[in-house]
Amino acid sequence: MLTRRLFLSAALALGLSSAFAVMPARAQGEAEARDFIQTLASEALEAVVAPVPVPQKINHFRQLFIKGFDLPEVSRFVLGRYWRGSTPEQQQEFLSLFSEMTVLTWARRFMDYADQAGGTSIQVTNTTPDGEHGMLVETRVLRPGGQPPILATWRLRSTSGQWQVVDIVVEGVSMAITYRSEYSSVLRAQGGTMDGLLDVMRRRVAQMQAEYGL
Amino acid sequence: MLVSLSGRFAATLASVMLLAGCASVPPEDDPVARAAYEEANDPLEPLNRGIFTFNQGVDTMFIRPAAEAYRGLTPRFARDRVNDALDNLGAPLDAGNNLLQGDFRNAGVMVLRLLVNTTFGVFGIMDVATPMGLVAKKEDFGQTLAVWGIGEGPYLVLPLLGPSNPRDAVGFAVDSFLDPVDRIAVNNDAEGFTIARTGVRVIAAREEMLDVLDDIERTSLDYYSAIRSLYRQRRDAEIRNGAVPGPASSPGHFDWEQEMEQGADAADKAR
């Protein structure tokens, strides 16, 4: 009887203490993720509205983007089955071309948004844990002139205490899933060869860089 | 001029029909290509690409210029009023689809919106219901079919109508046929009204998409497959009413080691 009661209270105490231990950690994770997105978004907007020439804006934006996004992880997801079939050199080149394409794509989007909105604002509306090391940060991207805000959800992952973005889901459309579908389609059109894909990407990156005078 | 253009369209369509069959299915011994083929869900890809190109031609020549002229000639305020009026005309159909999905609350919201906006909103040109907390939940019959458990089927590009699938194509046909406002107009010999409504709807929708589609076309490696993925994800999100895709099919959680071993992974099948 005594042992049983002891056992119960011990179990209860253990359960409670672990619940207390988990709760603040989770709340802390959510606060960190929220701050991370707020900071990243405002720094990125500051970078593109800064009164400097466009190539300088993009360089600053690129630094923030490469630090804030886990691009190697996104690259592996985008190439999926093809990643493993590639040589380390091909993987490396894919990573650098893919990074440059996403940087230039999102730099343009941020610049257009900043131009259009004047003063801009991205509000964090909610955070929810996502898997073991992940966090979903929901944001509203406010727009001028009574247009409804855009709902963008940032999927974060924490590796060794550092948050990084692995996906942006805009109005239900995932950037990573779209790229994955598109790149596998290009790969199939190129007969499944990485060299074919890399060639298409090289040309596109050159074209995009030329647009910005980089 | 118009005759020679339509002749060229007819010739393009005919050659597309002749050339197209099904996409060649990758062989069993190439699991990587096979899995990519299945993930794309597009067995009619050659035909779909042909129709996509045809649609782009029609868009470039007619719809896009009309949408640009509409944007150039009207202030945003006026376009917002047009969109509100179109939404209001769609409210009865939205209410019906909410009802068919068993969503009585939102069916009621759509009916209240119709009443409030048609009266206080001056025939729907001002959406006064939303600030009152009556937020629209638009639903079409394709979504209703999805709620009833009917799968999307293979991706389809329809001539003039664009990205679709068998489920949404049936949904579109049913919505077009049963739209209460159009029914009333037709029964009162006002077909002109339904034609004008459709025309305004196409141009207003295209105007809203001008910047987004330009951005996607400029930044994608393959515009066709980007649109295919966007369409399927958008529909999926609308059916799930905005939920974000689960971690299993996202970077950061995605088990690509396992995927390699299994060929086609469970995450993609579940989507």
Interface residues (C-beta under 8 A of the other chain):
Chain A: D70 E73 V74 R76 F77 V78 G80 R81 Y82 W83 R84 G85 M101 L104 T105 R108 R109 D112 D130 G131 E132 H133 G134 L136 G145 G146 L151 T153 R155 L156 R157 V166 D167 V169 E171 G172 V173 S174 A176 I177 T178 R180 S181 E182 Y183 S184 S185 V186 L187 R188 A189 G192 V200 M201 R204 M208
Chain B: D30 P31 V32 A33 A35 A36 Y37 E39 A40 R76 D80 D211 D215 T219 S220 L221 D222 Y224 S225 A226 R228 S229 L230 Q233 R234 D236 A237 E238 R240 G242 A243 V244 P245 P247 S249 S250 P251 G252 H253 F254 W256 E259 M260 G263
